[in-house]
């Protein structure tokens, strides 16, 4: 049903597709697709489900069970979340792509708000949605870039101190969610919309990450290449959090998180006491790209 507040507005021109990456989440992926179709978020042929070589056979089950018209992509390898997203986007031809975790669902369709925002702002590259828990509480899915104090506030007992709590609220942009669409340094990869042309121009998702920090990296490159990142409080997405990164630092997921963090800081610079500026991060990215390019050029070539 069309929202009363937007019924008099012209239809947005940007077409929308959806990518969902499955890894052993058959039931959740089926529920997510059902939500998309129930609320008319996208047509079946504009929904792509990518299976990242799930060892539990959920890829084959999805191939048999997904509704008619939904596009299936069964990867022969698990290259990580970013690689799965890249496969999904490549299977679409829409102007915009909504990237979703399987553990998400919509309660209503007001995605025209996002599509109009992209129509109105030609340099807008990424838009994050308002993620809410099943009980309606916020997950604060738009954030500032990290400083080391931010990490300490989020990941250690120091976060219980009053000054660190204030720092955390600033990092999470907690006051912004009661306003109009607002700029953010980055938005969570659980549910975001990306402009296809911007996605291709900045180099797609960096497949050097297996899991975690891919969306932070994508948003950082958006800013570096002159695109904007925003969040839209009006468009809600329920996220039934299936969190793995909260496990101990020595767990498998904890080690993966640390490796991803190290890669991000290698590309964009280590943020010591203060949050880095977007300009400084863009300069660091150029240096990193030059180093990688030089290393590739000097690598011995073995031919026959």
C-alpha positions in Angstrom: 0.0 0.0 0.0 1.3 3.5 -0.9 2.2 5.6 2.1 -0.3 8.6 2.4 2.6 11.0 2.9 4.2 10.1 -0.4 1.2 9.3 -2.5 1.3 12.6 -4.3 5.0 12.4 -5.2 6.2 11.2 -8.6 7.4 7.6 -8.9 11.1 7.2 -8.3 13.1 6.4 -11.5 15.8 4.2 -10.0 15.2 0.4 -10.3 16.0 -1.8 -7.3 17.4 -5.3 -7.0 18.2 -7.4 -3.9 21.2 -9.6 -3.0 21.2 -12.1 -0.1 24.2 -14.2 0.7 23.4 -17.5 2.2 25.8 -19.7 4.2 24.0 -22.5 6.1 21.0 -20.3 6.7 18.3 -22.0 4.7 15.3 -21.2 6.9 16.3 -17.5 7.4 17.0 -17.0 3.7 13.6 -18.4 2.8 11.9 -16.1 5.4 13.9 -13.1 4.1 12.8 -13.7 0.5 9.2 -14.3 1.6 9.3 -10.9 3.3 10.6 -9.2 0.2 7.9 -10.7 -1.9 5.1 -10.2 0.6 5.8 -6.5 0.8 6.7 -6.0 -2.9 10.2 -4.7 -2.2 11.4 -6.2 -5.5 10.1 -8.5 -8.2 11.3 -12.1 -8.1 13.6 -11.7 -11.1 15.3 -8.8 -9.3 16.1 -10.9 -6.2 19.4 -12.8 -6.2 20.3 -15.4 -3.6 23.9 -16.4 -3.6 25.0 -19.6 -1.8 28.6 -19.5 -0.6 29.3 -23.2 -1.0 27.4 -24.1 2.2 28.6 -27.5 3.5 25.1 -28.3 4.9 23.6 -28.5 1.4 21.4 -25.4 1.9 22.4 -24.1 -1.5 20.9 -27.1 -3.2 17.8 -26.9 -1.0 17.4 -23.2 -1.9 17.8 -24.0 -5.5 14.8 -26.3 -5.3 12.7 -24.3 -2.8 13.0 -20.6 -3.7 9.9 -19.1 -5.4 9.8 -19.1 -9.1 11.7 -16.3 -10.8 14.1 -15.7 -7.9 17.7 -15.9 -9.2 20.0 -18.6 -7.7 23.8 -18.4 -7.8 25.6 -21.4 -6.4 29.2 -20.5 -5.8 31.7 -23.4 -6.0 33.8 -21.8 -3.3 33.2 -19.8 -0.1 35.1 -16.6 -0.9 33.6 -14.7 2.0 30.7 -12.3 2.3 32.1 -9.6 0.0 32.8 -12.2 -2.8 29.2 -13.4 -2.4 27.9 -9.8 -2.7 30.0 -9.3 -5.9 28.5 -12.4 -7.5 25.0 -11.3 -6.6 25.4 -7.7 -8.0 26.9 -9.1 -11.2 23.7 -11.1 -11.7 21.6 -7.9 -11.6 21.1 -5.1 -14.0 19.2 -2.7 -11.7 20.3 0.9 -10.9 20.3 0.2 -7.1 21.1 -3.0 -5.1 19.8 -3.7 -1.7 22.2 -6.0 0.2 20.6 -7.9 3.0 21.6 -10.5 5.6 19.3 -13.5 5.7 18.3 -12.8 9.3 16.3 -9.6 8.2 12.8 -8.9 7.3 10.6 -5.9 6.4 7.4 -4.9 8.1 6.2 -2.6 5.3 7.4 -1.3 2.0 8.5 2.4 2.0 11.7 1.8 -0.1 10.5 4.6 -2.4 11.9 6.9 0.2 15.4 5.5 -0.5 14.9 5.4 -4.3 13.8 9.1 -4.4 16.9 10.0 -2.3 19.1 8.5 -4.9 17.2 10.3 -7.6 17.7 13.6 -5.9 21.3 13.2 -5.0 23.4 12.0 -8.0 26.6 11.7 -5.9 24.9 9.5 -3.3 26.7 6.1 -3.3 25.4 4.1 -0.3 22.3 4.4 2.0 21.9 2.5 5.2 18.6 1.4 6.6 17.3 1.7 10.1 18.0 -1.6 11.7 15.8 -2.6 14.6 15.7 -5.6 17.0 12.5 -7.8 17.0 11.4 -5.8 20.1 11.7 -2.5 18.2 14.8 -1.2 19.8 17.5 0.4 17.7 20.8 -1.2 16.6 22.5 2.1 15.6 23.6 0.9 12.2 25.2 4.2 11.0 28.6 5.1 12.6 31.7 7.2 12.6 35.0 5.8 11.5 37.0 4.2 14.4 39.7 5.6 16.6 41.5 3.3 19.0 39.6 4.8 21.9 36.3 3.9 20.1 37.5 0.3 19.9 38.4 0.3 23.6 35.0 1.7 24.5 33.2 -0.9 22.4 35.3 -4.0 23.2 36.7 -3.7 26.7 35.6 -3.0 30.3 36.7 0.6 29.8 33.4 1.2 28.0 31.7 1.3 31.4 33.4 4.5 32.3 31.3 7.7 31.8 33.7 9.4 29.3 34.0 6.2 27.3 30.2 5.9 27.2 29.9 9.4 25.8 32.6 8.5 23.2 30.6 5.4 22.2 27.4 7.4 21.8 29.2 9.8 19.5 30.7 6.9 17.5 27.2 5.3 17.1 25.5 8.6 16.1 22.8 7.9 18.6 21.2 11.3 18.3 20.8 11.2 14.6 18.0 8.6 14.3 15.2 11.0 15.2 16.0 13.4 12.3 15.9 13.4 8.5 18.3 11.4 6.4 21.8 12.1 7.6 25.4 11.6 6.6 27.4 8.8 8.2 31.0 7.7 7.8 29.8 4.1 7.2 26.7 2.0 7.6 26.3 -1.7 8.6 26.3 -4.3 5.9 23.3 -6.0 7.4 21.0 -3.9 5.2 22.2 -1.2 2.8 21.5 0.1 -0.7 24.3 0.9 -3.1 24.3 2.7 -6.4 25.5 0.2 -9.0 27.6 2.7 -11.0 29.4 3.9 -7.8 29.9 0.3 -6.7 31.7 -0.5 -9.9 33.7 2.7 -10.0 35.2 2.2 -6.5 36.1 -1.5 -7.2 33.1 -3.4 -5.7 33.5 -5.2 -2.4 37.1 -5.9 -1.4 37.4 -9.7 -1.5 40.6 -9.5 0.6 38.2 -9.5 3.6 36.6 -12.9 4.4 34.1 -11.5 7.0 33.8 -8.2 8.9 34.8 -4.7 7.9 33.8 -5.1 4.2 31.1 -2.5 4.5 33.4 -0.1 6.4 35.9 -0.5 3.6 33.3 0.0 0.9 32.0 3.2 2.6 35.5 4.5 3.1 36.3 4.1 -0.6 33.0 5.8 -1.5 34.1 8.9 0.4 37.6 8.6 -1.1 36.2 8.6 -4.6 33.8 11.5 -4.0 30.6 9.6 -3.3 28.4 10.2 -0.2 27.1 7.8 2.4 23.8 8.4 4.3 21.3 6.7 6.6 17.6 6.8 6.4 15.7 6.6 9.7 12.3 6.4 7.9 13.0 2.9 6.4 13.1 0.2 9.0 14.4 -3.3 8.7 14.0 -5.9 11.5 17.3 -7.7 12.2 17.1 -10.8 14.3 20.8 -10.6 15.2 22.8 -13.8 14.5 26.0 -12.4 15.9 29.3 -14.3 15.8 31.8 -11.4 16.2 30.8 -11.1 19.9 32.6 -14.3 20.7 36.0 -14.3 22.5 39.0 -12.7 20.8 40.7 -16.1 20.5 37.6 -17.7 18.9 37.6 -18.4 15.2 35.3 -15.4 14.5 37.3 -13.2 16.9 40.5 -14.0 15.0 38.7 -13.3 11.7 37.5 -9.9 13.0 41.1 -9.0 14.0 42.5 -9.9 10.6 39.8 -7.8 8.9 40.6 -4.9 11.2 44.3 -5.2 10.5 43.6 -5.1 6.7 41.4 -2.0 7.1 44.0 -0.1 9.1 46.7 -1.1 6.6 44.7 0.4 3.8 43.4 3.5 5.5 45.9 4.2 8.3 45.9 3.4 12.0 43.6 5.8 13.9 45.5 6.5 17.1 43.8 8.9 19.5 41.4 10.7 17.2 39.0 9.5 14.5 40.6 9.9 11.1 39.3 12.5 8.7 38.0 11.3 5.3 40.7 13.3 3.6 43.4 11.6 5.5 41.9 8.2 4.9 41.7 8.9 1.1 45.4 9.8 1.1 46.3 6.6 3.0 44.3 4.6 0.5 46.2 6.1 -2.4 49.5 5.2 -0.7 48.3 1.6 -0.1 47.1 1.2 -3.7 50.5 2.5 -4.9 52.3 0.0 -2.6 50.2 -2.9 -3.8 50.6 -1.9 -7.5 54.4 -1.6 -7.1 54.6 -5.0 -5.4 52.6 -6.5 -8.2 54.9 -4.9 -10.9 58.1 -6.2 -9.2 56.8 -9.7 -8.6 58.7 -12.2 -10.7 56.8 -13.4 -13.7 56.9 -17.1 -14.5 56.0 -17.8 -18.1 56.4 -20.6 -20.6 
